[in-house]
């Protein structure tokens, strides 16, 4: 009987951890950065961005880079890197980071984990 209780307890623990993982409990700074980057991306795509927005981009990007999984999810959802490159090209074309960022934005991952999905060519 105690073995059954132990297995049920383990199953409940796994269910709880799965639920908490789906909940994505993050600090308020990460949530703020996530929201900020979404707003800035929308502004860039609508061609309403301003040169002064750089003060909003940099701290938000720095915060999201501390959480690479969330950064990659945001990149996958809204094309964050490409939007930042468009912003820099439009307002700060002399920025020294631009060539490296253009190269990074040109490479689009096929998944959040960077695993290449799709046709790999004929098998021999």
For each residue, the residues with C-beta under 8 A, 3 or more apart:
1: 4 5
2: 5 6
3: 6 7
4: 1 7 8
5: 1 2 8 9
6: 2 3 9 10
7: 3 4 10 11
8: 4 5 11 12
9: 5 6 12 13
10: 6 7 13 14
11: 7 8 14 15
12: 8 9 15 16
13: 9 10 16 17
14: 10 11 17 18
15: 11 12 18 19
16: 12 13 19 20
17: 13 14 20 21
18: 14 15 21 22
19: 15 16 22 23
20: 16 17 23 25
21: 17 18 24
22: 18 19
23: 19 20
24: 21 70
25: 20
26: 30 31 67 70
27: 30 31
28: 31 32
29: 32 33 63
30: 26 27 33 34 63 64 67 70
31: 26 27 28 34 35
32: 28 29 35 36 60 63
33: 29 30 36 37 59 60 61 63 64
34: 30 31 37 38 64 70 74
35: 31 32 38 39
36: 32 33 39 40 56 60
37: 33 34 40 41 57 60 61 64 74 78 80
38: 34 35 41 42 74 78
39: 35 36 42 43
40: 36 37 43 44 49 53 56 57 60 83 87
41: 37 38 44 45 78 79 80 83
42: 38 39 45 46
43: 39 40 46 48 49 53
44: 40 41 47 49 83 84 86 87 90
45: 41 42 83 86
46: 42 43
47: 44
48: 43
49: 40 43 44 53 87 90 91
50: 53 91
51: 54 91 92
52: 55
53: 40 43 49 50 56 57 87 91
54: 51 57 58 87 91 92
55: 52 58 59
56: 36 40 53 59 60
57: 37 40 53 54 60 61 84 87
58: 54 55 61 62
59: 33 55 56 62 63
60: 32 33 36 37 40 56 57 63 64
61: 33 37 57 58 64 65 84
62: 58 59 65 66
63: 29 30 32 33 59 60 66 67
64: 30 33 34 37 60 61 67 70 71 74
65: 61 62 68 71
66: 62 63
67: 26 30 63 64 70 71
68: 65 71 72
69: 72 73 112
70: 24 26 30 34 64 67 73 74
71: 64 65 67 68 74 75 80
72: 68 69 75 76 109 112 113 114
73: 69 70 76 77 112
74: 34 37 38 64 70 71 77 78 80
75: 71 72 78 79 80 81 109
76: 72 73 109 111 112
77: 73 74
78: 37 38 41 74 75 83
79: 41 75 82 83
80: 37 41 71 74 75 83 84
81: 75 84 85 101 104 105
82: 79 85 86 105
83: 40 41 44 45 78 79 80 86 87
84: 44 57 61 80 81 87 88 101 105
85: 81 82 88 89 98 101 102 105
86: 44 45 82 83 89 90
87: 40 44 49 53 54 57 83 84 90 91 92
88: 84 85 91 92 93 95 97 98 101
89: 85 86 93 98
90: 44 49 86 87 93
91: 49 50 51 53 54 87 88
92: 51 54 87 88 95 98
93: 88 89 90 98
94:
95: 88 92 98
96:
97: 88 100 101
98: 85 88 89 92 93 95 101 102
99: 102 103
100: 97 103 104
101: 81 84 85 88 97 98 104 105
102: 85 98 99 105 106
103: 99 100 106 107
104: 81 100 101 107
105: 81 82 84 85 101 102
106: 102 103
107: 103 104
108:
109: 72 75 76 112 113 114
110: 114 115 116 117 118
111: 76 114 115 117
112: 69 72 73 76 109
113: 72 109
114: 72 109 110 111
115: 110 111
116: 110 120
117: 110 111
118: 110
119:
120: 116
121:
122:
123:
124:
